[in-house]
Structures are given as C-alpha cells and as structure tokens.
Amino acid sequence: MEEKTAISFANVAACYDGTPEILTDVSFNISSGAFYFLSGASGAGKTTLLRLIYQLHKPSRGQIKLFGRITNDMTRDEITQIRQKMASVFQDYSLLSHLSVFDNVALPLRVRGMPEVKIKKLVTKVLDWVGLGKFADAAPLTLSGGQKQRVSVARAITIQPTILLADEPTGNLDDENASRLMELFIQMNKMFGTTIILATHSKKLMETYKFPVIHVENHRVSFSGKSTPVTQKNDSDAKRIWRGPKPQNYFTELSKQFDDIGNA
C-alpha cells in the first residue's frame, strides 16, 4: 500500500551543473520503518542520494515520492512541510556558529512551537545522554569533530522524525560513542518506527548490526540483505552486540522523557 512506502525512486538520475550523471536510472521503494545501511566508495553518490531524499537536490530526470507524494514539482512551502517529517545528520554538521550547543539542538523544537519549559527539559536530557551535558553553553567552533557530530545527532533525534538520514554519523567517533549512537538509532527505529538510512564506510559496523545494505556503485544502486520493518517495541532479536563497550538503552529512557513532556 502506498502509505506504507516512505521513499520511492523511479528512474531517477542526478548530476551537478551539467556534469556527467552521478546516479543513473535509480529505482527502489523503501518501506516505512525500515533500517538500511548505505555503502559505496567515496564519490560514488551516497551523499547525493541522501540529498535527493532530503530535497536538497532535484533529480535531472525521473520521479521521487516521499510518503506517497510526488516531490518533483513541489513548492518551497511544500518542501518545508515535508522536511518537517525528516531529520538529517550530514558530514558538515550544519551547526549555526552563532548559537550555543543547547540552542542548536533546541532550534527545530522552537520552530515547531514547543513551549520553552519543555524544550529546556528535553534538550538538557538529550545532551546528557550523548555525553555533552557540560558543553550546553559552548560554541560549536570550540568542539571537536566528534562532539559536533553528537550535537548534530542530538538535534535530529529530539524531533522524532519519520525519516532519518545520516551521512557517516559514527565516522569521527570512538567505539564507545559509536555504540551509543547506534543504540539510539536502533531504539528510534524500534520504538517510533523511524525509517533510517545510515551511510557508512565501516565494515565493522555493517557486520555487527545486520541491517540490509543499499550499495552505490558505477552510478547505480543495488540492495543486499532483507529488510523487515520493526513492528514491536520490544524485540530482543533486533539488538546486536557492538565489539566495544556495552551499549545502554538510552532511547528507551528518551522515549519516557517524550511521554513526560507530552503529558506535562
């Protein structure tokens, strides 16, 4: 059924300023609630694929649908509305240098009109869970690359997006923090049914967490592994063991915090 398809590409091609096509005749459907790794060599087109989904780049031909809606001819306002259902974690972090860490994470909640008392409660808790509580008042320029990445992830998860796009979110992190973020993403997928596409070069990550893989190679896209959208909140089989420090169930607690805030 159409409403169960989160992302649909039909014969999509992409290029930049008349250059040769980076992606050619890409067609696929991704179901709501699926979790995919996105794999491919540098320059293969992984980031371009994510930008197409997030509507930061228009296809040179073909058709893209998000939540059953054709996006090709959408107005700016329509694109803004559909982006409110999505969150992105790109390699450039997209943090605003004139805002503190706290205010960067709080920004999308303020845009959505959440009361400030709830924002303070939620953002404080999320920053603590990603290990950045003591950096709430810091400027992004004073942070390391890994810390900026965690701020970007914190900002993304607070809005409970229907689709989350992550471009190498664990690339600058040690095993402990990579494990923590993966557990957040898994719980996000399990508990809220968030559709997740996570680009990575890490074979260790893909071997540890056995999610299906979207491969980008020679301008084309192929799939491996089987995607089973998560339908239950408690599925012990969905958890994987990271060969680093044991992860904690951070997002279970985060979901309780959402409930508390929503009922406040």
C-alpha positions as CSV (number, residue, x, y, z in Angstrom):
1,M,0.0,0.0,0.0
2,E,1.2,3.5,-0.9
3,E,1.1,4.8,2.7
4,K,3.5,2.1,3.8
5,T,6.1,3.3,1.3
6,A,8.3,6.0,2.8
7,I,10.6,6.6,-0.1
8,S,10.2,5.8,-3.8
9,F,12.5,6.4,-6.7
10,A,11.5,5.8,-10.3
11,N,14.3,6.0,-13.0
12,V,16.0,8.8,-11.1
13,A,19.2,10.4,-12.4
14,A,21.3,13.1,-10.8
15,C,24.1,15.4,-11.8
16,Y,25.5,18.8,-10.9
17,D,25.7,21.8,-13.3
18,G,25.7,19.7,-16.5
19,T,28.4,17.3,-15.3
20,P,28.1,13.6,-16.1
21,E,25.5,11.8,-14.1
22,I,26.5,10.7,-10.6
23,L,23.4,8.5,-10.4
24,T,21.6,6.8,-13.3
25,D,18.2,5.2,-13.6
26,V,17.8,4.6,-9.9
27,S,14.6,2.8,-8.9
28,F,13.6,1.5,-5.5
29,N,10.9,1.5,-2.8
30,I,11.8,1.8,0.9
31,S,9.0,0.8,3.4
32,S,8.1,2.8,6.4
33,G,10.0,1.6,9.5
34,A,12.9,0.1,7.5
35,F,16.6,0.5,8.6
36,Y,19.2,0.4,5.8
37,F,23.0,1.0,5.7
38,L,24.2,3.0,2.7
39,S,27.5,1.8,1.3
40,G,29.8,2.8,-1.5
41,A,33.2,4.2,-2.3
42,S,33.9,7.9,-1.8
43,G,32.4,9.9,-4.6
44,A,30.1,7.0,-5.7
45,G,27.0,9.1,-4.9
46,K,25.9,8.2,-1.4
47,T,25.6,11.8,-0.3
48,T,23.9,12.8,-3.5
49,L,21.3,10.0,-2.8
50,L,20.7,11.4,0.7
51,R,20.4,14.9,-0.7
52,L,17.8,13.8,-3.2
53,I,15.7,12.2,-0.5
54,Y,16.0,15.3,1.8
55,Q,15.1,17.6,-1.2
56,L,18.4,19.5,-1.2
57,H,19.0,18.5,-4.8
58,K,16.5,17.9,-7.6
59,P,16.8,14.9,-10.0
60,S,17.8,15.7,-13.6
61,R,15.2,13.2,-14.6
62,G,12.9,10.6,-13.0
63,Q,10.4,10.8,-10.2
64,I,10.8,10.8,-6.4
65,K,7.9,10.2,-4.0
66,L,8.0,10.8,-0.2
67,F,5.1,9.5,1.9
68,G,3.3,8.8,-1.4
69,R,3.6,12.4,-2.7
70,I,5.5,13.3,-5.8
71,T,8.2,15.8,-4.9
72,N,9.5,17.0,-8.3
73,D,7.2,20.0,-8.7
74,M,6.7,20.8,-5.0
75,T,6.8,24.5,-4.0
76,R,9.2,25.7,-1.3
77,D,6.4,25.7,1.3
78,E,5.5,22.1,0.4
79,I,9.1,21.0,0.6
80,T,9.4,22.8,4.0
81,Q,6.4,20.9,5.2
82,I,7.6,17.5,4.1
83,R,11.1,18.2,5.6
84,Q,9.4,18.6,9.0
85,K,8.9,14.9,8.9
86,M,12.6,14.2,8.3
87,A,15.9,14.8,10.0
88,S,19.4,14.8,8.6
89,V,22.8,14.3,10.0
90,F,25.3,15.3,7.3
91,Q,29.1,15.4,7.4
92,D,29.2,19.2,7.6
93,Y,27.2,19.0,10.8
94,S,25.1,22.1,9.7
95,L,25.5,23.8,13.1
96,L,25.0,27.5,13.5
97,S,28.2,29.0,14.8
98,H,26.4,32.0,16.5
99,L,24.3,29.7,18.6
100,S,25.3,27.6,21.6
101,V,25.2,23.8,21.6
102,F,21.9,24.0,23.5
103,D,20.4,26.5,21.1
104,N,21.4,24.4,18.1
105,V,19.7,21.4,19.5
106,A,16.7,23.4,20.6
107,L,16.2,25.2,17.3
108,P,13.9,22.7,15.4
109,L,11.8,22.4,18.6
110,R,11.4,26.2,18.7
111,V,10.5,26.3,15.1
112,R,7.7,23.8,15.8
113,G,6.4,25.9,18.6
114,M,7.2,23.7,21.6
115,P,7.0,25.6,24.9
116,E,10.4,26.7,26.3
117,V,10.0,24.9,29.6
118,K,9.6,21.6,27.7
119,I,12.5,22.4,25.4
120,K,14.8,23.0,28.3
121,K,13.8,19.7,29.9
122,L,14.2,17.7,26.8
123,V,17.4,19.2,25.3
124,T,19.1,19.0,28.7
125,K,18.3,15.3,29.0
126,V,19.3,14.5,25.4
127,L,22.7,16.4,25.7
128,D,23.4,14.4,28.9
129,W,22.7,11.1,27.1
130,V,25.0,11.9,24.2
131,G,27.7,12.9,26.7
132,L,27.6,16.6,26.0
133,G,25.7,18.0,29.0
134,K,28.7,20.1,30.2
135,F,29.0,21.6,26.7
136,A,25.5,23.1,26.6
137,D,26.7,26.7,26.6
138,A,29.7,26.1,24.4
139,A,30.1,27.5,20.9
140,P,30.2,24.9,18.1
141,L,33.6,26.2,16.9
142,T,35.2,25.1,20.2
143,L,34.1,21.5,19.8
144,S,36.0,18.6,18.2
145,G,34.6,16.9,15.1
146,G,33.2,14.0,17.1
147,Q,31.5,16.4,19.5
148,K,29.9,18.3,16.7
149,Q,28.7,15.1,15.2
150,R,27.0,14.2,18.5
151,V,25.3,17.7,18.6
152,S,24.0,17.1,15.1
153,V,22.6,13.7,16.1
154,A,21.1,15.1,19.3
155,R,19.3,17.8,17.3
156,A,18.0,15.2,14.8
157,I,16.6,12.7,17.3
158,T,14.7,15.3,19.5
159,I,12.1,15.9,16.8
160,Q,11.2,12.2,16.4
161,P,11.4,12.3,12.6
162,T,9.5,9.9,10.4
163,I,12.7,9.6,8.2
164,L,16.3,10.0,9.5
165,L,19.1,10.3,7.0
166,A,22.6,10.0,8.5
167,D,25.8,10.5,6.5
168,E,28.8,8.8,8.3
169,P,27.4,9.7,11.8
170,T,30.0,7.4,13.5
171,G,32.9,8.3,11.3
172,N,34.6,10.6,13.9
173,L,33.7,8.7,17.0
174,D,35.4,6.1,19.1
175,D,33.8,2.7,19.7
176,E,32.0,3.8,22.9
177,N,30.3,6.8,21.3
178,A,29.7,4.9,18.0
179,S,27.9,2.2,20.1
180,R,25.9,4.8,21.9
181,L,24.7,6.4,18.7
182,M,23.9,3.1,17.0
183,E,21.8,2.1,20.0
184,L,19.9,5.5,19.8
185,F,19.2,4.9,16.1
186,I,18.1,1.3,16.7
187,Q,15.7,2.3,19.5
188,M,14.4,5.2,17.4
189,N,13.6,2.7,14.6
190,K,12.1,0.1,17.0
191,M,10.0,2.4,19.2
192,F,8.9,5.1,16.9
193,G,9.1,3.3,13.5
194,T,11.5,5.8,12.1
195,T,12.8,4.9,8.7
196,I,16.6,5.2,8.8
197,I,19.2,5.3,6.1
198,L,22.7,5.4,7.5
199,A,25.7,5.9,5.2
200,T,28.9,4.3,6.4
201,H,32.3,3.0,5.2
202,S,32.6,0.9,8.3
203,K,32.6,-2.9,7.5
204,K,32.7,-3.4,11.3
205,L,29.5,-1.5,11.8
206,M,27.7,-3.4,9.0
207,E,29.0,-6.8,10.2
208,T,28.0,-6.0,13.8
209,Y,24.5,-4.7,13.1
210,K,23.0,-6.9,10.4
211,F,20.7,-4.4,8.6
212,P,20.3,-4.6,4.9
213,V,22.6,-2.5,2.7
214,I,22.0,-0.1,-0.2
215,H,25.1,-0.3,-2.4
216,V,26.0,2.6,-4.7
217,E,28.5,1.7,-7.4
218,N,29.0,2.7,-11.1
219,H,26.2,5.3,-10.9
220,R,23.7,2.5,-10.0
221,V,22.0,1.3,-6.8
222,S,21.6,-2.3,-5.6
223,F,20.4,-3.9,-2.4
224,S,21.6,-6.8,-0.3
225,G,20.0,-8.4,2.8
226,K,16.4,-8.5,3.8
227,S,14.6,-5.5,5.3
228,T,12.0,-6.3,8.0
229,P,10.2,-3.1,9.3
230,V,10.1,-3.2,13.0
231,T,6.6,-3.5,14.4
232,Q,7.2,-4.3,18.1
233,K,8.7,-2.1,20.7
234,N,10.4,-4.9,22.5
235,D,12.3,-7.1,20.1
236,S,15.4,-8.6,21.6
237,D,16.4,-10.2,18.3
238,A,16.8,-6.8,16.8
239,K,19.7,-5.9,19.1
240,R,23.3,-6.5,18.1
241,I,26.4,-6.7,20.2
242,W,29.0,-4.0,19.4
243,R,32.6,-5.1,19.9
244,G,33.3,-2.3,22.1
245,P,31.8,-1.1,25.4
246,K,28.3,-2.5,26.1
247,P,25.6,0.0,24.9
248,Q,22.8,1.1,27.2
249,N,19.2,1.6,26.2
250,Y,19.4,5.4,26.0
251,F,16.4,5.8,23.8
252,T,14.1,3.8,26.0
253,E,14.7,6.5,28.6
254,L,14.4,9.2,26.0
255,S,11.0,7.9,24.9
256,K,9.8,8.1,28.5
257,Q,11.0,11.7,28.6
258,F,9.0,12.4,25.5
259,D,5.9,11.0,27.2
260,D,6.5,13.0,30.3
261,I,6.9,16.2,28.3
262,G,3.9,15.5,26.1
263,N,1.7,15.0,29.1
264,A,3.1,17.9,31.1
